[in-house]
Amino acid sequence: MFPETKDKSIECAYHALVHFEADEDLRYRDFDYREEQDDYLEFIAQTLAEGKSLPRNIIADYEPYYHGVSRRWENGTKGFWKEFLRFINDFYHLHRFIFVRE
């Protein structure tokens, strides 16, 4: 499973990344949306990097849409690698967002 956490800021940041990945087509078509989302994710990343919690209004915006970030893995080696690669992909997108600006 994804590491269990009760930290609402971490859950919110994870969910923001899920939205980032899901919005790939919209980001391609709508420059203003992409810029807004990039700024938003940059703010989240900087806030967490400083060891601070995200503002309550941001956390509240995401809370209705999920119940934690944990997922069940498939059993065995295949499940491990599938989840590991999913984690690396999420990390890659965050790294690209923070360090590689278009």
N, C-alpha and C positions, 0 to 999 in steps of 0.2 A: 504494500500500500504506500501511497504518498505519505511522507512523515505526518503523523497526527499532530495537530497544533490547535491551540485555543486562542492563538494570537489573531485577532480580527484584522490587523494590518497585513499580515502575511496572507490570510485568506483573500482579502480584498485585492492585493497585488497579484496573486495567482489568477484570480478571476479576471482582472484587467488584462492580463496576458492572454487568457483564453479569448477574450473579446478581440484583442489585437490580431490574433491568428485567424479568427473567424471572419474578420472584416477585410481580409486581403483584397477582395474584388472592389469593395467600396473605397478602400484607401487608394486603389489604382485610379478609379474614376473621379474621385472628389478630392482635389488638392486641399481645400479648406478643412475638410474632415480629417485628412491625414495629418495636417499640421496641428490641429487641435488635439488629436489623439496622441501624437508624438510629445507635445508639450505636457499633456496630462500624465503620460507614462514617465516622462523625465522627472516631473515633480514627485511622483510616487517613488521612483528609484532614489532620488536625492534624499528624500525624507527618510527612507529606510536606511540608506547608507550613513546617515547622521545618527542612527540609533533612535530615531523618534517614531512615535506612533502616527499613523495617518489621521487627519482630522475626522471627527465623527460624521460629518455630513458626507464625506466620500465613502466611508465604510457603510453608512446607512443606504447609500445609493445602490450598493451591490448586494447587501444582505438578503433582499427578497428573492434573489435569483439562484441561490445555492444553499446547500446544507453541508458546509465543510468542503475540504479539498481531497479527502481520502478516496481512493479507488481500489477496487479489488484487482489483484494481479491474477493472471492466468497461472496455473500451477506449473512448476518446472522451469527449466532453463529458458524455454521459449518465452514464457511470461516475464522472467527477469529481464531479458534483453529487450523485449518490447517496451516495457516501462522505462528501462534505462535510456533507450533511444528517444522515447517521448520526453523524458526529463532533459536530455542533452539538446533536443530541438527547442524546447521552451527556453533553456538557458541561452542558446545561440541567438534566438530572436531578441531576448532582452539585451544581450551583449551588443548585437548589431544596432539596436535602437539607441543605446547609450553612447557607443563609440563611433558609429558610422552614420553620419547624417547625409541625406541626399542633397 
